[in-house]
Amino acid sequence: MKKIMIGGSLKAAVERFQKVKAGYPGRAFVSFMPGNLVFKSEGTPPNYANARMHWRVKFVSLALWKAHVVKHIGRTPAQWRIEQPQLTLTLFSLKEPDFDNLVSRWKPVIDGLVAAGIIQDDKISVIGSPTFHWRKVKKLKDQSIEILVSDIKT
């Protein structure tokens, strides 16, 4: 994986990112069965649609979430790729986002699925129209995301 150098070391960039509390990824759980993948992670990606953050912090945030998905799923052999995926993306958070903000949060996560080899591409012709859900949690520490990638053929 390529290291990201932004005005110093990656470690310093990550520390700056954590200081602004912009949805740092936490522990993750992955379950993979033929034709199905479930990925759950603590933390929520920041709202990139109208994020009030410096471009460097935003860049590091995007890269961290993408790398987080790849790290926990791993590089997937081509025979395990889901050819006709149906994505169900669920955000567990304190406040209900409007639809555009809900959708924009998923960009680095979907890019991570592509980089991990789970799905071929994130074009509409490949993934169709993902299903987005929101669920309320009572505590900040319970905020998380869940992705279900299932094969339409099965």
C-alpha positions in Angstrom: 0.0 0.0 0.0 1.2 3.5 -0.8 2.2 5.7 2.1 0.7 9.1 2.2 3.0 12.0 3.0 1.3 15.3 3.7 3.4 18.1 5.0 5.4 15.7 7.2 4.9 12.2 8.3 1.8 10.1 8.0 1.8 9.7 11.7 1.6 13.5 12.2 -1.2 13.7 9.7 -3.2 10.9 11.5 -2.6 12.7 14.8 -4.0 15.9 13.3 -6.9 14.0 11.9 -7.7 12.4 15.3 -7.6 15.8 17.0 -10.4 17.2 14.9 -12.5 14.0 15.8 -13.6 13.5 12.2 -14.9 10.0 12.4 -11.7 8.0 12.9 -12.3 4.3 12.0 -12.3 1.8 14.9 -12.3 -2.0 15.3 -13.9 -3.9 12.5 -15.6 -7.3 11.9 -15.8 -9.1 8.6 -17.9 -12.1 7.7 -17.4 -13.6 4.2 -19.5 -16.4 2.7 -19.9 -17.3 -0.9 -22.0 -14.5 -2.5 -22.2 -12.4 0.8 -19.9 -10.1 2.7 -20.8 -8.3 5.9 -18.4 -5.6 7.1 -19.0 -3.8 10.4 -16.8 -1.1 11.8 -16.8 1.2 14.8 -16.9 4.9 14.0 -18.5 6.7 11.1 -16.9 8.4 8.1 -17.2 12.2 8.2 -19.9 13.9 6.1 -17.8 14.9 3.1 -20.6 16.7 1.3 -20.4 19.8 3.5 -17.4 19.0 5.7 -15.8 22.1 7.2 -12.3 20.6 7.3 -9.0 21.5 5.7 -8.4 19.7 2.5 -5.4 17.8 3.9 -7.5 16.5 6.8 -10.2 15.5 4.4 -7.6 13.8 2.2 -6.2 11.8 5.1 -9.7 10.9 6.3 -10.7 9.6 2.8 -7.4 7.6 2.6 -7.8 6.2 6.2 -11.3 4.9 5.6 -10.4 3.3 2.3 -7.3 1.7 3.8 -9.4 0.6 6.9 -11.7 -1.4 4.6 -8.9 -2.9 2.6 -6.9 -3.8 5.8 -9.8 -5.7 7.4 -11.2 -7.4 4.3 -7.8 -8.1 2.7 -7.0 -8.4 -1.0 -9.7 -10.7 -2.4 -8.9 -13.4 -4.9 -10.6 -12.8 -8.3 -12.8 -15.9 -7.9 -14.3 -14.4 -4.7 -15.3 -11.2 -6.4 -19.0 -10.5 -6.4 -19.9 -9.9 -10.0 -23.4 -8.4 -9.6 -23.3 -6.8 -6.1 -26.2 -5.4 -4.2 -25.0 -3.0 -1.5 -26.9 -2.3 1.6 -25.2 0.4 3.6 -26.4 1.2 7.2 -25.2 4.1 9.3 -25.7 4.0 13.1 -25.4 7.5 14.5 -26.9 9.9 17.1 -28.4 12.4 14.6 -30.4 11.5 11.5 -28.7 12.9 8.4 -30.5 14.1 5.3 -30.2 11.9 2.3 -27.3 13.6 0.5 -25.2 13.6 3.6 -26.0 10.0 4.3 -24.9 9.0 0.7 -21.7 11.1 0.7 -20.3 9.4 3.7 -19.9 6.1 1.9 -17.5 7.2 -0.9 -14.2 6.0 0.8 -15.9 2.8 2.1 -17.1 1.8 -1.4 -13.7 2.7 -2.8 -12.2 0.4 -0.2 -14.4 -2.4 -1.5 -13.2 -1.8 -5.0 -9.5 -1.7 -3.8 -10.0 -4.9 -1.8 -11.4 -6.6 -5.0 -14.8 -7.4 -3.5 -16.5 -5.5 -6.3 -15.2 -4.8 -9.8 -16.0 -1.1 -9.9 -18.2 1.5 -8.2 -20.0 2.6 -11.4 -23.7 2.5 -11.4 -23.6 0.0 -14.2 -21.9 -2.4 -11.8 -23.3 -1.7 -8.4 -26.7 -0.5 -9.4 -28.5 1.6 -6.8 -27.3 0.9 -3.3 -29.8 0.8 -0.4 -29.0 3.3 2.4 -30.4 3.0 5.9 -30.0 5.0 9.1 -30.4 3.7 12.7 -30.4 5.8 15.8 -27.9 4.9 18.7 -28.0 6.4 22.2 -24.3 6.8 22.8 -21.5 8.4 20.8 -19.3 5.3 21.3 -22.0 3.2 19.6 -21.8 5.0 16.3 -20.8 2.6 13.5 -21.3 1.4 10.0 -22.5 -1.8 8.5 -22.1 -3.0 4.9 -23.8 -6.0 3.3 -22.6 -6.9 -0.1 -24.7 -9.7 -1.6 -24.7 -11.2 -5.1 -27.9 -10.6 -7.1 -27.5 -13.9 -8.8 -27.8 -15.9 -5.5 
